Amino acid sequence: MKILVCISKAPDTTSKIGFTDNNTKFDEAGIQYIINPYDEWYALVRGIELKEANGGSVTTITVGTATDDPTIRKALAIGADEAVRINAEPTDGYFVAKQIAEYAKDKNFDLVLLGKETINYNGAQVGGMIAELLDRPYVSLASKLELNGTTASITRDAKGGDELVEGNLPLVISAAKGMAEQRIPNMRGIMAARSKPLNVVEPVSVEALTSTINYEMPEAKGGVKMIDPNNMEELVDLLHNEAKVI
């Protein structure tokens, strides 16, 4: 079984966020990057588990520059067999999906796994685009994935409960919480990652479909307002007119 796992980087949640060039670009100065948790904890780890149970290989793919190599090496340390980096700065979801699909189209991957979204953009676009470009069925928000030969049984989050979906490989699946448990690289994995192949591939030409106009920071949280428990009219007025929750 051949599994392709899409890996992207995201700022560590403790990083201080800022913007440059008149708020049109993310300021990367001093930012510590991690693997996007949905890609790492759920898509990658479940892919490795399936490889361990059924045999085969796990390849990670990243659209990024050489600055992404440390996060890619961590994925190799967790248990991926090899890595591919498309040597380009990701501009939007379509650009990323197109690069991945172009690489994967003739590689006969049985599964393409990725996190349901990135924690920095929350777009949840790339998985569906990859599936469309590869002309493969797509299941999003998967919280459980089991294989029986070439048949996949997938549990996905649905409003008010879960939905069970079955499909035949090959498939594209985006992973949500519950798909797997986080794995921490051990020393053996870290040492092995140094010798695992990281193949750099030049990108294909893709027309830009979107551009960033500007970024804005959210409004600062206000202080706590104390309301007399007997003054229900003031409480209702604040909830309705200020908080706008009723």
Residue pairs with C-beta under 8 A, 6 or more apart in sequence:
1 50
1 51
1 54
1 55
1 56
1 57
1 110
1 111
2 56
2 57
2 59
2 107
2 108
2 109
2 110
2 111
3 47
3 50
3 51
3 56
3 57
3 58
3 59
3 109
3 110
3 111
3 112
3 113
4 59
4 60
4 61
4 100
4 104
4 107
4 109
4 111
4 112
4 113
5 39
5 43
5 44
5 47
5 58
5 59
5 60
5 61
5 75
5 80
5 112
5 113
5 114
6 39
6 43
6 60
6 61
6 62
6 100
6 112
6 113
6 114
6 115
6 126
6 127
6 130
7 35
7 36
7 39
7 40
7 44
7 60
7 61
7 62
7 71
7 72
7 75
7 83
8 35
8 36
8 39
8 62
8 63
8 64
8 90
8 96
8 115
8 118
9 33
9 34
9 35
9 36
9 62
9 64
9 68
9 71
10 33
10 34
10 35
10 36
10 37
10 118
10 119
10 120
11 17
11 31
11 32
11 33
11 34
11 120
12 31
12 32
12 33
12 34
13 119
14 32
15 30
15 31
15 32
16 30
17 26
17 27
17 217
18 27
18 29
19 25
19 26
19 27
19 214
19 215
19 217
20 26
20 27
22 214
23 214
23 215
23 216
24 212
24 213
24 214
24 215
25 212
25 215
26 215
33 67
33 68
33 70
33 71
34 40
34 71
35 44
35 71
35 74
35 75
36 115
36 118
36 119
36 120
37 115
37 119
38 114
38 115
38 116
38 117
38 118
38 119
38 175
38 176
39 114
39 115
39 118
40 74
40 75
40 78
40 115
40 182
41 180
41 181
41 182
42 115
42 116
42 175
42 176
42 177
42 178
42 179
42 180
43 113
43 114
43 115
43 173
43 174
43 175
43 179
44 58
44 60
44 75
44 78
44 79
44 80
44 113
45 78
45 79
45 179
45 180
45 181
45 182
45 183
46 113
46 145
46 175
46 179
46 180
47 58
47 80
47 111
47 113
48 58
48 78
48 79
48 80
48 183
49 180
50 56
50 111
50 145
50 147
51 57
51 58
51 79
51 81
53 147
54 147
56 110
57 81
57 82
58 79
58 80
58 81
59 80
59 81
59 82
59 83
59 84
59 109
60 72
60 75
60 76
60 80
60 82
60 83
60 84
61 83
61 84
61 85
61 86
61 100
61 103
61 104
62 68
62 71
62 72
62 83
62 84
62 85
62 86
63 85
63 86
63 88
63 90
63 95
63 96
63 99
63 100
63 203
64 85
64 86
64 88
64 89
64 90
65 87
65 88
65 89
66 87
68 85
69 85
69 198
72 83
72 85
72 198
73 83
73 193
73 194
73 198
74 185
74 193
75 83
76 82
76 83
76 189
76 192
76 193
76 196
76 198
77 185
77 189
77 190
77 192
77 193
78 183
78 185
78 189
79 183
79 189
80 196
81 196
82 196
82 197
82 198
82 199
83 196
83 197
83 198
83 199
84 103
84 198
84 199
84 200
84 201
85 198
85 199
85 200
85 201
86 99
86 100
86 103
86 201
86 202
86 203
87 200
87 201
87 202
87 203
88 95
88 99
88 203
90 96
91 208
91 210
92 208
92 209
92 210
93 123
93 125
93 126
93 129
94 125
94 129
94 206
94 209
94 210
95 206
95 208
95 209
96 126
97 125
97 126
97 129
97 130
97 133
98 129
98 133
98 204
98 206
99 203
99 204
99 206
100 112
100 126
100 130
101 129
101 130
101 133
101 134
102 204
103 201
104 112
104 130
104 134
105 133
105 134
108 170
109 170
110 150
110 169
110 170
110 171
111 152
111 169
111 170
111 171
111 172
111 173
112 130
112 131
112 134
112 136
112 170
112 171
112 172
112 173
113 173
113 174
113 175
114 126
114 127
114 130
114 172
114 173
114 174
114 175
115 174
115 175
116 124
116 127
116 140
116 141
116 174
116 175
116 176
117 123
117 124
117 174
124 140
124 174
127 138
127 140
127 172
127 173
127 174
128 138
128 140
130 138
130 172
131 137
131 138
131 172
132 138
134 170
134 172
136 170
136 171
136 172
137 167
137 171
137 172
138 171
138 172
138 173
138 174
139 154
139 156
139 165
139 167
139 171
139 172
139 173
139 174
140 156
140 173
140 174
141 156
141 157
141 174
141 176
142 154
142 155
142 156
142 173
142 174
142 175
142 176
142 179
143 155
143 156
143 157
143 162
143 175
143 176
143 177
143 178
143 179
144 153
144 154
144 155
144 178
144 179
145 152
145 153
145 154
145 155
145 173
145 175
145 179
146 152
146 153
146 154
147 153
147 169
150 168
150 169
151 166
151 167
151 168
151 169
152 166
152 167
152 168
152 169
152 171
152 173
153 164
153 165
153 166
154 164
154 165
154 166
154 167
154 173
155 162
155 163
155 164
155 165
156 162
156 163
156 165
156 176
157 163
157 176
185 193
225 238
227 234
227 235
227 238
228 234
236 246
239 245
239 246
240 246
